[in-house]
């Protein structure tokens, strides 16, 4: 737990005080999420890459592809404050009354990978910018659904003015979030839940946009009939499931063959093993699609270890991959799920507590790293596991607090 206090705190006007009912822990979603975008029927399964995830919604898929091409509204150079096609909602009912500082609370799925570690630094630094936030309490669920449900129960007993939630998994955390919504303002971000009760849901364009960019790149770069290896992290998380659903739609409409779609649990050693096994069984792999870039360098090294040329590959905006891309002159692309989004929930919470309008779904831009802009995002002096889309360069303590050299 992290709790930072700047001065004495006046009791909060909005209390999250009732206990929440626990729900069973499961990674398997029972059906598509009914989030802020509305629901839609799942499309028929394809024939080449297996059935679509239960998360797949064609209307949302189409919407995200449209958003990828849209110019965002908001201040230039501050993508964490920008919005795509916002539908504003009033928050007057949540305006904090009386004096005193703000106690902001955050239930985090965890900091179990570098992306989330960079994001957590962003959020803490953003909170430190605002003197009205006199206490910022963070509970870390350590990647466990049951612990996060318990964490939300604990925060419900505190004098939190607003609660930010980044759910560990989508379906299992939904009841806890729903009950928290009945007690005060909730801001959900990063990963979604199967309810639209939050005041706002903050996230970039989304998994469909990410997955389509990566798969579209391989469709362009790999010859027809080429063999594709798909590397996934874990099931049951909406932003990962939709990445694969979008990729599947592209591959089903191509002459490429997905020979394997394997889960790696984000482990470099397992990633290398999966790649080595695919090369042994299939002889050659002509393209690698990944639903996250954390182990992209491990995949590159697996080809090199086998004495093979690295085929067209997708990664993410992690510095080690960007550096390998440049040094090895890879044929690559890096769709992103930018870590600058970790700043936005703090900004949204403050607006809500002032009674200002916010988007019901706060869609942020989702840039892509390409060969043309690679040098812009490759940042010398930053650690290998730093994410380029942090939007943190203007925050106090940068770059040292993010592990960089000043």
Order of alpha helices (4+ residues) and beta strands (2+ residues): beta-alpha-beta-beta-alpha-beta-alpha-beta-alpha-beta-beta-alpha-beta-alpha-beta-alpha-beta-alpha-beta-alpha-beta-alpha-beta-beta-beta-alpha
